[in-house]
Amino acid sequence: MWLLTLTMLAGLPLVSSTAMAQTSGASPTVGTLQGTVRAAVTDVPLPYAVIAIPALAIERFSGPNGTFLLGNVPVGSHEVVIRRLGFVPDRRTVTITTAQTTVLDVRLTQVPVRLSSMLVRSAEPCRSPGLPDSARFPEVAQLVGLLRENADRYRLLVKQYPFAYVQTRATGQLIDRGLIIQHVDSIRVSGASSVQYRPGNVVRRDRSGGRDEYRMHLPTLLDLSDAAFLRNHCFHYAGASTHDDETWFRLDVRASERLSSPDVHGAFFLDSATAQLRRMELEMSRPGRLPSTLRTIRAVQVTTQFLEIAPGVSLIDNVCAVNWIKGRGPLAQHAAELQQVLVYAFSAPPPDILPQGQRATPPWRRGVSVPRTALSCVPPDDGS
């Protein structure tokens, strides 16, 4: 039986820090911009805010205490945009003067996401893909904006603070009583992905390394703000749920009906208090359009969960994936894969973040059975 191998592309730390530019010996046609980002109501410093001058392609993170310093900024008037996940962006014009320090203290207002009166709709075909109309569906547009802000923060992170992680993988067969592990290995993965999402082309044949197999290239967080992904999916609010002491908003994403080949549907869970992405559930669209060698597969489901390593700083913790075959009943065997991050490491860590961290090694070994109740990608009513 052909196994559709899943390519897990990048971890998702949402972290930030201050990048201090050197100003000594600066040209007389530049100046410095410095300041602090705080919450408007509480006056609490906001770490990990993004300070950007779009016209100059400048982006920096604020530090752990909310302060920032941008050196060597050309003199003149510039639009400065300050963003923080879960807060309304601040846009203003700032004038930089020669060899002087301009002070900019900003207070951001928290995003007032009010979804209690929103209609929760069941999944429906996506016939009009694209970003939701902010006038007709303001709350849904807000959630999509928060999801994209998660992506923008990650993009800046991998640019300024490269990282990698080591993960252990267990593959095997999911049967009636659980996952029987057949193989375990470990790999090192870079935080920056070199594979880009292509609409309707998430399943690709790979003949490299002397192997001939199909891979499902899952969209990364970066892809969620990519224009191609946004143009080819529909978005709607699917309700709120409580997890421990948090309330999560669920944003459902459906692949466009005009994509005739497999793509992905998704469910993204955002913490209502911080707007951080906590969980991601992906499902293959149009499995009936898979290549003939994969036609025994009726569905593919992948669940990704995240770990917070510091306030406002999250990365991938574990992944669970199942290739559901068409056969059902106690004798059915479904190819499955588990992934667990063991070690993550920054080549140059942000301030107040440890350069590396370690997770407990799961007790996976060949022949061991993992109960179905411990698998996040196996619904209680999967019907297998």
Stockholm file with secondary structure:
# STOCKHOLM 1.0

chainA/1-384         MWLLTLTMLAGLPLVSSTAMAQTSGASPTVGTLQGTVRAAVTDVPLPYAVIAIPALAIERFSGPNGTFLLGNVPVGSHEVVIRRLGFVPDRRTVTITTAQTTVLDVRLTQVPVRLSSMLVRSAEPCRSPGLPDSARFPEVAQLVGLLRENADRYRLLVKQYPFAYVQTRATGQLIDRGLIIQHVDSIRVSGASSVQYRPGNVVRRDRSGGRDEYRMHLPTLLDLSDAAFLRNHCFHYAGASTHDDETWFRLDVRASERLSSPDVHGAFFLDSATAQLRRMELEMSRPGRLPSTLRTIRAVQVTTQFLEIAPGVSLIDNVCAVNWIKGRGPLAQHAAELQQVLVYAFSAPPPDILPQGQRATPPWRRGVSVPRTALSCVPPDDGS
#=GR chainA/1-384 SS CCCEEEECCCCCCCCCCBCCCCCTTCCTTEEEEEEEEEETTTCCBCTTCEEEEGGGTEEEECCTTSEEEEEEEESEEEEEEEECTTBCCEEEEEEECTTCEEECCEEECBCCCCCTTSCCCCCCCBSSCSSCCTTTCHHHHHHHHHHHHHHHHHHHHHHHSCEEEEEEEEEEEEETTEEEEEEEEEEEEESSCCCCCCTTCCEEEECGGGCCEEEEECCCTGGGGSHHHHHTEEEEEEEEEEETTEEEEEEEEEEBTTCCSCCEEEEEEEETTTCCEEEEEEEESCGGGSCGGGTTEEEEEEEEEEEEEETTEEEEEEEEEEEEESCCSTTCCEEEEEEEEEEEEESSCCTTSCSEEECCCCCCCTTCEEEGGGCTTSCTTCCC
#=GC SS_cons         CCCEEEECCCCCCCCCCBCCCCCTTCCTTEEEEEEEEEETTTCCBCTTCEEEEGGGTEEEECCTTSEEEEEEEESEEEEEEEECTTBCCEEEEEEECTTCEEECCEEECBCCCCCTTSCCCCCCCBSSCSSCCTTTCHHHHHHHHHHHHHHHHHHHHHHHSCEEEEEEEEEEEEETTEEEEEEEEEEEEESSCCCCCCTTCCEEEECGGGCCEEEEECCCTGGGGSHHHHHTEEEEEEEEEEETTEEEEEEEEEEBTTCCSCCEEEEEEEETTTCCEEEEEEEESCGGGSCGGGTTEEEEEEEEEEEEEETTEEEEEEEEEEEEESCCSTTCCEEEEEEEEEEEEESSCCTTSCSEEECCCCCCCTTCEEEGGGCTTSCTTCCC
//
